């Protein structure tokens, strides 16, 4: 098949997948276009720059912009930055600006890359850890049902300066960002306590992915992701949860459901 026709078909498929919120279609189209490489760049630029932000029908374009701009950023970070500047100059709304900034904060040159459980891991080089982070990620991911990890495109492990939350999940591109803020000595008491929190946050973000949650902070979505994390944590750390239950009976129960500990 002619390359140009193949790219155009891929662009149409990606557009359809993003607008219909079809994860299988979106993921397949993203992967196919990424494999083509740099020849795809002009087509993505055109799709992003042709948007007329004054038109009311473009109010709900979060997923569309996130999908196309993330692909552009994966192909060439410098081109993506220039394109984002032009999008901002065209008067895009604040939520689109937030998406562009979120994608731009990740530069491949700042990360160590490796794979765990079929997921591409990007570990920030400035993380000060006294352990093998990859070992713990592999240990935790091993306890998650394989089907729940399908189509997660990447997992960023980042520093406090890069994120204002313990973790995030980006729909459509299926990316997870996980804060690693544990500088204690490996296997020490404080390390174990902090690692429990980090482990729980990872499962929470995987819960968002499993249930295919959409953009925005939705209380129902957060509760559903929390319940997912709770199930995995209870399975992995039964004695810890027996201890929590004991404290609850002794009158130390939190006003919130205790599966939300750490948040």
DOGU-690232 format. One record per residue: residue in one letter; x, y, z of N, C-alpha, C in turn. Coordinates in nm, 3 decimals, decimal comma. Layout:
! DOGU-690232
R type     n_X     n_Y     n_Z    ca_X    ca_Y    ca_Z     c_X     c_Y     c_Z
R    a       X       Y       Z       X       Y       Z       X       Y       Z
...
***
This chain:
! DOGU-690232
R type     n_X     n_Y     n_Z    ca_X    ca_Y    ca_Z     c_X     c_Y     c_Z
R    x   0,084  -0,120   0,000   0,000   0,000   0,000   0,087   0,124   0,000
R    x   0,044   0,227  -0,074   0,116   0,353  -0,077   0,124   0,412   0,064
R    x   0,245   0,464   0,099   0,267   0,515   0,234   0,170   0,627   0,270
R    x   0,148   0,719   0,177   0,059   0,833   0,204  -0,083   0,785   0,232
R    x  -0,130   0,690   0,155  -0,265   0,636   0,176  -0,272   0,566   0,312
R    x  -0,165   0,492   0,343  -0,159   0,420   0,472  -0,166   0,519   0,588
R    x  -0,092   0,630   0,577  -0,091   0,731   0,683  -0,228   0,796   0,695
R    x  -0,287   0,833   0,581  -0,419   0,897   0,584  -0,524   0,806   0,646
R    x  -0,517   0,677   0,611  -0,610   0,581   0,671  -0,588   0,571   0,822
R    x  -0,460   0,574   0,862  -0,428   0,568   1,004  -0,476   0,691   1,080
R    x  -0,462   0,808   1,018  -0,510   0,932   1,079  -0,662   0,928   1,097
R    x  -0,732   0,880   0,993  -0,878   0,869   1,003  -0,919   0,771   1,113
R    x  -0,845   0,661   1,123  -0,876   0,561   1,224  -0,851   0,615   1,363
R    x  -0,740   0,689   1,380  -0,710   0,748   1,510  -0,817   0,850   1,548
R    x  -0,857   0,934   1,451  -0,963   1,033   1,476  -1,092   0,965   1,520
R    x  -1,128   0,858   1,448  -1,252   0,787   1,481  -1,244   0,726   1,620
R    x  -1,132   0,666   1,650  -1,115   0,604   1,781  -1,123   0,703   1,894
R    x  -1,062   0,821   1,875  -1,063   0,924   1,979  -1,201   0,983   1,998
R    x  -1,270   1,012   1,889  -1,403   1,071   1,899  -1,505   0,971   1,956
R    x  -1,490   0,844   1,920  -1,583   0,742   1,968  -1,542   0,686   2,104
R    x  -1,427   0,730   2,154  -1,373   0,681   2,280  -1,355   0,529   2,277
R    x  -1,308   0,481   2,162  -1,283   0,338   2,144  -1,136   0,312   2,169
R    x  -1,104   0,251   2,281  -0,965   0,228   2,316  -0,893   0,132   2,221
R    x  -0,956   0,020   2,180  -0,887  -0,070   2,086  -0,850   0,000   1,955
R    x  -0,944   0,077   1,899  -0,917   0,147   1,773  -0,807   0,251   1,791
R    x  -0,817   0,330   1,899  -0,719   0,436   1,926  -0,580   0,378   1,944
R    x  -0,570   0,273   2,025  -0,439   0,215   2,056  -0,374   0,156   1,931
R    x  -0,452   0,085   1,851  -0,398   0,025   1,729  -0,353   0,132   1,629
R    x  -0,434   0,236   1,611  -0,397   0,342   1,518  -0,273   0,417   1,564
R    x  -0,265   0,446   1,694  -0,147   0,514   1,750  -0,022   0,432   1,725
R    x  -0,030   0,302   1,751   0,086   0,214   1,733   0,128   0,208   1,587
R    x   0,033   0,193   1,496   0,066   0,182   1,354   0,130   0,311   1,301
R    x   0,076   0,426   1,341   0,131   0,553   1,295   0,270   0,578   1,354
R    x   0,288   0,539   1,479   0,419   0,556   1,543   0,526   0,473   1,472
R    x   0,487   0,355   1,427   0,582   0,268   1,356   0,623   0,326   1,222
R    x   0,534   0,404   1,159   0,569   0,469   1,032   0,678   0,574   1,055
R    x   0,665   0,647   1,167   0,769   0,742   1,204   0,747   0,884   1,153
R    x   0,856   0,951   1,120   0,855   1,094   1,090   0,764   1,135   0,973
R    x   0,742   1,052   0,871   0,651   1,095   0,764   0,510   1,128   0,813
R    x   0,475   1,083   0,933   0,342   1,109   0,987   0,330   1,252   1,041
R    x   0,443   1,313   1,078   0,443   1,442   1,150   0,361   1,551   1,080
R    x   0,380   1,578   0,950   0,302   1,686   0,886   0,151   1,665   0,894
R    x   0,107   1,541   0,887  -0,036   1,512   0,892  -0,093   1,543   1,032
R    x  -0,015   1,511   1,136  -0,061   1,539   1,272  -0,063   1,689   1,297
R    x   0,042   1,758   1,251   0,045   1,904   1,267  -0,079   1,968   1,203
R    x  -0,113   1,921   1,085  -0,228   1,977   1,015  -0,356   1,955   1,094
R    x  -0,375   1,836   1,149  -0,497   1,806   1,224  -0,508   1,894   1,349
R    x  -0,395   1,921   1,414  -0,399   2,000   1,536  -0,416   2,149   1,508
R    x  -0,353   2,198   1,401  -0,355   2,341   1,373  -0,479   2,386   1,297
R    x  -0,555   2,291   1,244  -0,674   2,329   1,169  -0,795   2,355   1,259
R    x  -0,782   2,326   1,387  -0,894   2,342   1,480  -0,926   2,490   1,501
R    x  -1,051   2,524   1,485  -1,099   2,660   1,509  -1,160   2,663   1,650
R    x  -1,086   2,718   1,745  -1,128   2,713   1,884  -1,248   2,803   1,913
R    x  -1,282   2,891   1,820  -1,399   2,977   1,840  -1,529   2,904   1,808
R    x  -1,516   2,787   1,747  -1,635   2,709   1,708  -1,683   2,628   1,829
R    x  -1,807   2,643   1,864  -1,860   2,579   1,985  -1,854   2,426   1,981
R    x  -1,853   2,369   1,863  -1,855   2,222   1,855  -1,721   2,162   1,897
R    x  -1,620   2,247   1,919  -1,490   2,195   1,959  -1,467   2,205   2,109
R    x  -1,574   2,221   2,186  -1,557   2,235   2,330  -1,509   2,106   2,395
R    x  -1,546   1,992   2,339  -1,512   1,863   2,400  -1,404   1,791   2,319
R    x  -1,287   1,851   2,311  -1,180   1,795   2,229  -1,062   1,745   2,312
R    x  -1,082   1,725   2,440  -0,971   1,685   2,526  -0,904   1,557   2,477
R    x  -0,984   1,454   2,454  -0,927   1,327   2,410  -0,864   1,335   2,273
R    x  -0,927   1,407   2,183  -0,876   1,422   2,046  -0,739   1,488   2,046
R    x  -0,727   1,600   2,116  -0,600   1,673   2,121  -0,494   1,591   2,194
R    x  -0,533   1,529   2,305  -0,439   1,449   2,382  -0,381   1,335   2,299
R    x  -0,467   1,267   2,223  -0,421   1,154   2,142  -0,327   1,196   2,031
R    x  -0,365   1,299   1,956  -0,281   1,342   1,844  -0,153   1,411   1,892
R    x  -0,165   1,495   1,994  -0,046   1,567   2,039   0,055   1,473   2,107
R    x   0,007   1,374   2,179   0,097   1,277   2,241   0,174   1,198   2,136
R    x   0,106   1,163   2,027   0,173   1,093   1,918   0,280   1,182   1,855
R    x   0,246   1,308   1,833   0,344   1,402   1,777   0,463   1,417   1,870
R    x   0,438   1,426   2,000   0,546   1,440   2,098   0,634   1,316   2,100
R    x   0,574   1,199   2,083   0,652   1,075   2,078   0,743   1,072   1,955
R    x   0,695   1,128   1,845   0,771   1,124   1,720   0,883   1,228   1,717
R    x   0,857   1,348   1,767   0,959   1,454   1,767   0,921   1,559   1,871
R    x   0,995   1,565   1,979   0,962   1,656   2,089   0,978   1,803   2,048
R    x   1,078   1,833   1,967   1,101   1,972   1,927   0,987   2,024   1,838
R    x   0,943   1,941   1,744   0,831   1,979   1,659   0,705   1,997   1,743
R    x   0,687   1,908   1,841   0,569   1,916   1,926   0,567   2,047   2,004
R    x   0,680   2,089   2,056   0,687   2,213   2,133   0,650   2,334   2,046
R    x   0,701   2,336   1,924   0,669   2,446   1,832   0,520   2,445   1,798
R    x   0,465   2,325   1,779   0,323   2,314   1,747   0,237   2,359   1,864
R    x   0,277   2,324   1,985   0,199   2,365   2,103   0,198   2,517   2,117
R    x   0,310   2,581   2,083   0,316   2,727   2,088   0,216   2,788   1,991
R    x   0,204   2,729   1,874   0,109   2,780   1,775  -0,036   2,756   1,819
R    x  -0,060   2,642   1,883  -0,194   2,613   1,933  -0,233   2,714   2,040
R    x  -0,139   2,746   2,127  -0,166   2,844   2,232  -0,193   2,982   2,173
R    x  -0,120   3,016   2,068  -0,139   3,144   2,002  -0,276   3,153   1,934
R    x  -0,330   3,037   1,898  -0,462   3,034   1,832  -0,577   3,047   1,930
R    x  -0,544   3,063   2,058  -0,648   3,087   2,157  -0,720   2,964   2,207
R    x  -0,649   2,855   2,226  -0,713   2,733   2,277  -0,758   2,753   2,422
R    x  -0,860   2,681   2,467  -0,909   2,694   2,605  -0,809   2,641   2,708
R    x  -0,835   2,672   2,835  -0,742   2,638   2,942  -0,721   2,489   2,957
R    x  -0,826   2,409   2,939  -0,809   2,265   2,959  -0,722   2,203   2,850
R    x  -0,723   2,261   2,731  -0,635   2,213   2,624  -0,491   2,254   2,655
R    x  -0,473   2,376   2,704  -0,340   2,422   2,745  -0,282   2,329   2,851
R    x  -0,365   2,286   2,946  -0,320   2,197   3,052  -0,273   2,062   2,996
R    x  -0,345   2,012   2,895  -0,307   1,886   2,832  -0,171   1,899   2,763
R    x  -0,152   2,007   2,689  -0,025   2,029   2,619   0,090   2,037   2,718
R    x   0,069   2,111   2,827   0,175   2,126   2,927   0,205   1,993   2,995
R    x   0,102   1,913   3,017   0,122   1,783   3,081   0,208   1,692   2,995
R    x   0,181   1,691   2,863   0,260   1,608   2,772   0,403   1,662   2,760
R    x   0,417   1,794   2,754   0,548   1,856   2,731   0,645   1,837   2,847
R    x   0,593   1,810   2,966   0,683   1,799   3,081   0,769   1,672   3,076
R    x   0,733   1,580   2,987   0,810   1,456   2,975   0,903   1,460   2,854
R    x   1,032   1,454   2,880   1,131   1,449   2,773   1,209   1,319   2,786
R    x   1,212   1,241   2,681   1,273   1,108   2,685   1,418   1,113   2,732
R    x   1,489   1,219   2,701   1,631   1,230   2,737   1,653   1,233   2,888
R    x   1,548   1,264   2,963   1,560   1,273   3,109   1,528   1,142   3,181
R    x   1,502   1,037   3,105   1,455   0,914   3,165   1,539   0,793   3,126
R    x   1,548   0,699   3,219   1,600   0,565   3,190   1,481   0,482   3,143
R    x   1,501   0,404   3,038   1,390   0,328   2,980   1,415   0,178   2,993
R    x   1,312   0,107   3,037   1,318  -0,038   3,044   1,176  -0,092   3,046
R    x   1,162  -0,224   3,040   1,029  -0,286   3,034   1,008  -0,376   3,155
R    x   0,888  -0,371   3,209   0,846  -0,459   3,317   0,703  -0,506   3,288
R    x   0,684  -0,636   3,290   0,551  -0,694   3,266   0,487  -0,643   3,138
R    x   0,569  -0,622   3,035   0,517  -0,578   2,907   0,490  -0,430   2,898
R    x   0,519  -0,354   3,004   0,495  -0,210   3,005   0,628  -0,136   2,993
R    x   0,632  -0,035   2,908   0,753   0,045   2,895   0,761   0,143   3,011
R    x   0,870   0,136   3,087   0,890   0,220   3,205   0,986   0,333   3,171
R    x   0,950   0,455   3,212   1,037   0,571   3,200   1,069   0,619   3,341
R    x   1,189   0,593   3,388   1,228   0,631   3,524   1,316   0,756   3,518
R    x   1,272   0,864   3,584   1,344   0,990   3,578   1,484   0,975   3,639
R    x   1,582   1,030   3,571   1,722   1,016   3,612   1,755   1,090   3,741
R    x   1,674   1,186   3,780   1,702   1,266   3,899   1,640   1,208   4,027
R    x   1,571   1,096   4,015   1,514   1,034   4,135   1,626   0,985   4,225
R    x   1,617   1,022   4,352   1,716   0,978   4,450   1,658   0,861   4,528
R    x   1,692   0,743   4,486   1,638   0,622   4,547   1,752   0,531   4,592
R    x   1,733   0,468   4,706   1,833   0,375   4,758   1,785   0,231   4,740
R    x   1,726   0,208   4,625   1,676   0,075   4,593   1,668   0,064   4,441
R    x   1,640  -0,055   4,396   1,615  -0,080   4,254   1,466  -0,061   4,229
R    x   1,428   0,056   4,177   1,287   0,086   4,156   1,222  -0,016   4,063
R    x   1,294  -0,056   3,960   1,241  -0,153   3,866   1,204  -0,285   3,933
R    x   1,282  -0,324   4,033   1,252  -0,448   4,106   1,115  -0,440   4,172
R    x   1,088  -0,327   4,238   0,961  -0,312   4,309   0,844  -0,297   4,212
R    x   0,864  -0,226   4,102   0,758  -0,214   4,003   0,720  -0,351   3,948
R    x   0,820  -0,431   3,919   0,795  -0,565   3,868   0,722  -0,650   3,971
R    x   0,763  -0,637   4,099   0,701  -0,711   4,207   0,553  -0,674   4,220
R    x   0,523  -0,546   4,212   0,385  -0,500   4,229   0,301  -0,534   4,106
R    x   0,357  -0,514   3,988   0,281  -0,542   3,866   0,250  -0,691   3,851
R    x   0,335  -0,774   3,908   0,314  -0,919   3,902   0,185  -0,961   3,972
R    x   0,138  -0,879   4,066   0,019  -0,916   4,142  -0,110  -0,867   4,077
R    x  -0,097  -0,792   3,968  -0,213  -0,738   3,898  -0,255  -0,835   3,787
R    x  -0,383  -0,862   3,772  -0,426  -0,948   3,660  -0,375  -0,896   3,527
R    x  -0,321  -0,984   3,445  -0,261  -0,944   3,318  -0,357  -0,866   3,230
R    x  -0,483  -0,904   3,233  -0,582  -0,836   3,149  -0,597  -0,689   3,188
R    x  -0,574  -0,658   3,317  -0,589  -0,520   3,363  -0,474  -0,432   3,317
R    x  -0,363  -0,494   3,276  -0,246  -0,418   3,231  -0,242  -0,399   3,079
R    x  -0,331  -0,468   3,010  -0,330  -0,462   2,864  -0,353  -0,320   2,814
R    x  -0,274  -0,280   2,717  -0,284  -0,150   2,649  -0,231  -0,033   2,730
R    x  -0,174  -0,057   2,850  -0,105   0,054   2,917   0,020   0,084   2,835
R    x   0,028   0,204   2,780   0,135   0,235   2,685   0,267   0,262   2,753
R    x   0,263   0,323   2,872   0,388   0,356   2,940   0,361   0,393   3,085
R    x   0,465   0,380   3,166   0,458   0,418   3,306   0,575   0,509   3,337
R    x   0,545   0,635   3,372   0,649   0,730   3,410   0,667   0,725   3,562
R    x   0,792   0,713   3,606   0,824   0,724   3,748   0,900   0,855   3,763
R    x   0,842   0,948   3,838   0,891   1,085   3,832   0,913   1,145   3,971
R    x   0,975   1,264   3,972   1,009   1,334   4,094   0,897   1,429   4,135
R    x   0,906   1,480   4,256   0,806   1,573   4,310   0,793   1,697   4,223
R    x   0,902   1,742   4,161   0,899   1,864   4,080   0,816   1,846   3,952
R    x   0,792   1,723   3,913   0,723   1,697   3,787   0,574   1,671   3,801
R    x   0,526   1,665   3,924   0,386   1,627   3,942   0,333   1,686   4,072
R    x   0,207   1,725   4,074   0,146   1,781   4,194   0,048   1,682   4,257
R    x   0,068   1,554   4,227  -0,015   1,448   4,284   0,073   1,325   4,302
R    x   0,019   1,226   4,374   0,096   1,103   4,394   0,097   1,016   4,269
R    x   0,000   1,038   4,180  -0,006   0,963   4,056  -0,114   1,019   3,966
R    x  -0,103   0,992   3,838  -0,204   1,036   3,741  -0,222   0,929   3,635
R    x  -0,338   0,933   3,572  -0,366   0,846   3,458  -0,418   0,932   3,344
R    x  -0,361   0,915   3,225  -0,403   0,991   3,108  -0,480   0,898   3,014
R    x  -0,612   0,919   3,000  -0,691   0,835   2,909  -0,646   0,848   2,764
R    x  -0,691   0,757   2,683  -0,667   0,752   2,538  -0,524   0,711   2,505
R    x  -0,424   0,777   2,567  -0,288   0,730   2,543  -0,248   0,628   2,649
R    x  -0,335   0,609   2,749  -0,318   0,503   2,850  -0,183   0,509   2,919
R    x  -0,148   0,627   2,967  -0,019   0,647   3,034  -0,041   0,676   3,182
R    x   0,047   0,619   3,265   0,043   0,639   3,410   0,169   0,713   3,453
R    x   0,153   0,810   3,541   0,267   0,878   3,603   0,262   0,848   3,752
R    x   0,375   0,804   3,808   0,381   0,763   3,947   0,492   0,840   4,018
R    x   0,457   0,910   4,125   0,557   0,982   4,203   0,639   0,883   4,285
R    x   0,772   0,896   4,277   0,860   0,818   4,366   0,929   0,918   4,458
R    x   0,885   0,919   4,584   0,937   1,015   4,680   0,987   0,943   4,804
R    x   1,050   0,828   4,781   1,098   0,743   4,890   1,249   0,732   4,883
R    x   1,318   0,812   4,964   1,465   0,813   4,961   1,525   0,737   5,079
R    x   1,440   0,661   5,150   1,490   0,586   5,265   1,565   0,460   5,220
R    x   1,646   0,408   5,309   1,726   0,289   5,278   1,635   0,170   5,249
R    x   1,672   0,097   5,146   1,592  -0,018   5,103   1,567  -0,115   5,219
R    x   1,440  -0,152   5,234   1,394  -0,250   5,332   1,392  -0,198   5,475
R    x   1,424  -0,071   5,497   1,412  -0,013   5,631   1,264   0,006   5,663
R    x   1,232   0,033   5,791   1,093   0,048   5,832   1,025   0,162   5,757
R    x   1,090   0,278   5,750   1,030   0,392   5,681   1,016   0,365   5,532
R    x   1,114   0,295   5,474   1,105   0,259   5,333   0,981   0,174   5,308
R    x   0,959   0,076   5,394   0,844  -0,013   5,376   0,712   0,062   5,388
R    x   0,705   0,156   5,483   0,582   0,232   5,501   0,554   0,320   5,379
R    x   0,657   0,390   5,331   0,639   0,476   5,215   0,611   0,394   5,089
R    x   0,673   0,278   5,079   0,651   0,195   4,960   0,508   0,141   4,956
R    x   0,447   0,120   5,072   0,307   0,078   5,075   0,218   0,183   5,010
R    x   0,245   0,309   5,041   0,167   0,417   4,983   0,187   0,423   4,831
R    x   0,313   0,414   4,786   0,342   0,420   4,643   0,279   0,303   4,570
R    x   0,285   0,185   4,630   0,224   0,066   4,571   0,074   0,086   4,555
R    x   0,011   0,140   4,658  -0,134   0,162   4,654  -0,171   0,262   4,545
R    x  -0,093   0,368   4,529  -0,120   0,468   4,426  -0,110   0,406   4,287
R    x  -0,010   0,319   4,267   0,004   0,252   4,138  -0,122   0,172   4,105
R    x  -0,173   0,097   4,201  -0,294   0,018   4,177  -0,414   0,109   4,152
R    x  -0,418   0,222   4,219  -0,527   0,318   4,197  -0,529   0,365   4,051
R    x  -0,410   0,398   3,998  -0,403   0,446   3,859  -0,434   0,332   3,762
R    x  -0,390   0,212   3,794  -0,426   0,097   3,710  -0,577   0,075   3,714
R    x  -0,639   0,103   3,829  -0,784   0,094   3,839  -0,854   0,190   3,744
R    x  -0,799   0,311   3,730  -0,855   0,405   3,633  -0,847   0,346   3,492
R    x  -0,734   0,281   3,462  -0,716   0,223   3,329  -0,812   0,105   3,307
R    x  -0,823   0,018   3,405  -0,910  -0,100   3,391  -1,054  -0,059   3,361
R    x  -1,100   0,046   3,428  -1,239   0,088   3,413  -1,255   0,194   3,303
R    x  -1,145   0,223   3,232  -1,149   0,315   3,118  -1,214   0,449   3,156
R    x  -1,163   0,508   3,262  -1,216   0,635   3,309  -1,177   0,748   3,215
R    x  -1,257   0,852   3,214  -1,235   0,964   3,123  -1,162   1,078   3,195
R    x  -1,137   1,188   3,123  -1,068   1,303   3,179  -1,150   1,368   3,290
R    x  -1,078   1,434   3,380  -1,145   1,510   3,485  -1,154   1,435   3,616
R    x  -1,170   1,510   3,725  -1,183   1,450   3,858  -1,331   1,423   3,885
R    x  -1,365   1,297   3,887  -1,502   1,253   3,909  -1,503   1,168   4,037
R    x  -1,579   1,210   4,140  -1,581   1,134   4,267  -1,612   0,986   4,249
R    x  -1,704   0,954   4,160  -1,740   0,814   4,137  -1,623   0,736   4,078
R    x  -1,552   0,802   3,985  -1,435   0,737   3,925  -1,327   0,714   4,031
R    x  -1,305   0,813   4,116  -1,202   0,800   4,220  -1,236   0,688   4,317
R    x  -1,362   0,677   4,354  -1,403   0,570   4,444  -1,385   0,433   4,380
R    x  -1,417   0,425   4,251  -1,402   0,297   4,181  -1,256   0,257   4,171
R    x  -1,168   0,354   4,143  -1,023   0,327   4,137  -0,971   0,290   4,275
R    x  -1,024   0,355   4,379  -0,984   0,323   4,516  -1,024   0,180   4,554
R    x  -1,145   0,143   4,515  -1,190   0,007   4,548  -1,103  -0,098   4,479
R    x  -1,062  -0,066   4,356  -0,973  -0,158   4,285  -0,840  -0,171   4,360
R    x  -0,782  -0,056   4,399  -0,655  -0,057   4,471  -0,668  -0,132   4,604
R    x  -0,779  -0,111   4,669  -0,804  -0,178   4,797  -0,801  -0,330   4,782
R    x  -0,865  -0,381   4,678  -0,869  -0,527   4,658  -0,729  -0,584   4,638
R    x  -0,648  -0,516   4,555  -0,513  -0,567   4,529  -0,427  -0,556   4,655
R    x  -0,437  -0,443   4,725  -0,357  -0,425   4,847  -0,397  -0,527   4,954
R    x  -0,525  -0,553   4,968  -0,570  -0,649   5,069  -0,518  -0,789   5,037
R    x  -0,513  -0,822   4,911  -0,462  -0,952   4,870  -0,311  -0,962   4,896
R    x  -0,238  -0,852   4,872  -0,092  -0,854   4,886  -0,046  -0,838   5,030
R    x  -0,126  -0,768   5,111  -0,085  -0,736   5,249  -0,198  -0,765   5,347
R    x  -0,238  -0,891   5,359  -0,353  -0,925   5,445  -0,330  -0,890   5,592
R    x  -0,207  -0,907   5,641  -0,180  -0,879   5,782  -0,190  -0,730   5,812
R    x  -0,149  -0,650   5,715  -0,160  -0,505   5,733  -0,307  -0,465   5,748
R    x  -0,393  -0,524   5,667  -0,533  -0,488   5,673  -0,602  -0,545   5,797
R    x  -0,551  -0,655   5,850  -0,601  -0,704   5,978  -0,566  -0,605   6,088
R    x  -0,447  -0,546   6,077  -0,404  -0,446   6,175  -0,492  -0,322   6,165
R    x  -0,523  -0,279   6,042  -0,610  -0,164   6,021  -0,748  -0,192   6,082
R    x  -0,798  -0,312   6,059  -0,929  -0,349   6,113  -0,928  -0,348   6,266
R    x  -0,816  -0,394   6,324  -0,802  -0,393   6,469  -0,805  -0,252   6,525
R    x  -0,731  -0,160   6,459  -0,732  -0,020   6,502  -0,872   0,039   6,491
R    x  -0,943  -0,001   6,387  -1,079   0,049   6,369  -1,168   0,008   6,486
R    x  -1,157  -0,116   6,529  -1,238  -0,165   6,640  -1,199  -0,099   6,772
R    x  -1,075  -0,052   6,777  -1,028   0,015   6,899  -1,064   0,163   6,901
R    x  -1,137   0,208   6,799  -1,181   0,347   6,797  -1,096   0,439   6,715
R    x  -1,002   0,384   6,636  -0,913   0,468   6,556  -0,957   0,477   6,410
R    x  -1,081   0,444   6,385  -1,130   0,444   6,247  -1,136   0,585   6,191
R    x  -1,091   0,599   6,065  -1,095   0,728   5,999  -1,238   0,763   5,962
R    x  -1,265   0,893   5,947  -1,397   0,935   5,902  -1,421   0,890   5,758
R    x  -1,312   0,869   5,685  -1,324   0,818   5,548  -1,315   0,667   5,551
R    x  -1,360   0,601   5,446  -1,340   0,455   5,436  -1,192   0,426   5,440
R    x  -1,151   0,323   5,514  -1,008   0,305   5,536  -0,936   0,257   5,412
R    x  -1,010   0,216   5,308  -0,939   0,180   5,185  -0,880   0,302   5,118
R    x  -0,915   0,423   5,167  -0,861   0,545   5,109  -0,738   0,593   5,187
R    x  -0,683   0,510   5,278  -0,567   0,554   5,352  -0,456   0,594   5,255
R    x  -0,384   0,696   5,295  -0,272   0,740   5,210  -0,308   0,849   5,114
R    x  -0,437   0,875   5,090  -0,475   0,979   4,995  -0,499   1,110   5,067
***
